[in-house]
Amino acid sequence: MKYSLQGMLFALCIAVLVCPTACADDGYELWMSYKKLEDATILEEYRQTFSSIVIQGQSETLSIVRKEAKKGLDRLLGADLPTGSTLTKSNALVIGASRQSQLIQKLDLSDELATLGPEGFLIRAIEIDGIPSIVITANEDTGLLYGSFHLLRLMQNGQSIKDIDIRSKPRIQYRLLNHWDNLNGSIERGYAGKSLWKWNELPETIDPRYKDYARANASIGINGTVVNNVNANPVILTAEYIAKLKALADVFRPYGIKLFVSIRFSSPLRPASNKNSRRGGIGSLDTADPLDPNVQEWWKEKAKEIYQSIPDFGGFLVKANSEGMPGPQDYDRSHADGANMLAEALAPYSGIVMWRAFVYDADVDPDRARRAYKEFTPLDGEFNANIFVQSKNGPIDFQPREPVHPLFGAMPKTPLMLELQITQEYLGHSKHLVFLAPMWKEYLEFDTYAKGQGSLVCRVVDGSLHNYHMTGIAGVANTGSDRNWCGHLFGQANWYAFGRLAWDHSLSSEAIAEEWIHMTLSRNNDVVKTIKSMMMGSWEACVNYMTPLGLHHIMQEGFHYGPGPDHAQGRQDWTSVYYHRADSKGLGFNRSSTGSQATSQYFSPNAEIFDNLKTCPEKYLLWFHHVNWDYKTESGRTLWEELCYRYHTGVDYVKAMRRKWAAIEKYGASHAAHIDQDIYLHVQEKLATQEKDAAIWRDTCLSYFQKFSNRPMPEYN
Ligand code: GCW
């Protein structure tokens, strides 16, 4: 017995020693595995360029930079580079801020740095004392961290850096993840295991994954995280939880990440007797009226308590008067009254409020798509300076495709924060390969015409259109306790893409896909090309096999995975029939001037273009119009035929993705451009599920709609 235990321990030690190179890839390292470069030419260039790493200065962030630069360069080059603080050898990577680095001071880059702000960085090939160096410098250490990750990204992509000269700074100031994580460890709309936050272990035990999470975010420029669900449990603001939050904030800080929380508006109230109620709080007041001095005082005291523990605490995200959550309207006060009260409590510490515009009370308008606009536009100009109104990309709810939310462009005096959803609530959970960057680009590049042509959503969000004094973007996270973080390996690409676009929304989806593939899967040209071709059309395909031509919200009730076009029970604006309105004449929601008039919430000429059936883009056809089954679409097919065609095209795309993935199997583990066998099989299995379930979508929806169209199903091979 004793012998075999020893034997097992020995085997374990060997396994641990050998693992870093021989272990199967489980996806844990995300886009930062820094696999050794295969291309001899570029490897030689890099080896010539770097013979040491020189970092001057001391801080927690700089220690992270040192570790990352060494790990990255060593792994990519297959080297063991010396690190130090003096420039002795030739050809060094020199990292530092002039505040702490004499080497950088000598270069006198202050004019250029003055334009880069607290987070920007400069990377340049330059001689220092006659020694050829690659310099990474910035105003703050966080900029050095971003710069280091950027250099490593370029190298993972095999780009020549001989003459590198890059200056970069984020276009958007607040780049946040929103976690819909509950305090019991579950995640609302999470498909990758449990929450990363182990509340019952905090603050004593710090899971090593917290650091890895922060590192991953820093590598793509994310600088804040809201750690709990917008359907907030008020317990998050108790002293016990503030101590836990402080422990997390301490881990995140050196990575440039600020901690935020979602709060429940009724927190000052006594606890609700029913634990599952969305009402009630943690206080002893009997009102949460934002104009009540006791309530205002309660929040001021709470803010003070938080900032005593977390001096750089970011602020509050609030879902109020939405889906049963309490809010100022419970006391006949406006959203602005509620937000301003919280903003006043946070203002002395430079904290912010992100007040969500996701509201859709049926009393406001019969058409759900019109409600948030009607509630919020009259309040433009009434919000305090440290408030964002945070709006989802579309007017309903993270559907596979929606037209842009009409609020964008319509709140010139209120900084709007764009909320995107990285987790695939309505896009196949973590079962479907759907690359979301093309979708996000479609929103970002949509022209609102708010101030004439060129008033793109990205210009609303980055503040350049209305001169917002602060700017922000949020992504609802798809991370969880699964070993590979996101459930589906390709879910990682969406986390990655969100961060990259938050930093620079002008990047193309293709470029982001390519980067991610190089960094995560392979640098072999054929493989990259194949995988990219799978990713690029995957969103459009998903739209086609779920909700083509502007259909929306016809998912299985609550679960939102499979099709549920016949769902007709319960709250009207949660049913499918409310949205598709299929009848014997046709299909779609008439939101034109002869219907709900949602088209009128857009600026001209969008309003007229959407309003007219003939000019409405087909991707929004059934969103804005109730269309006859025999209506001739652009292809010449009738609406019914086109609908059938789209559903089939969607499924066919998934079939093609499976074939393409199968074709790269030849690049097995032994091949230089290998895709790890475990990863290969993981994706293969997911694609099989996706194909099966896409076909279920097609067949369920078409046979359901056929009952209304009464037309034959066209033949497809
Ligand atoms: O779409 C709905 C989701 C809810 C979510 C809500 C919101 C967090 O189905 O799960 O609640 O949106 O964004 O508040």
Residues whose N, C-alpha, C, O or C-beta is under 5 A from the ligand:
A	BS01	GCW	W180 E188 V230 N231 F358 D397
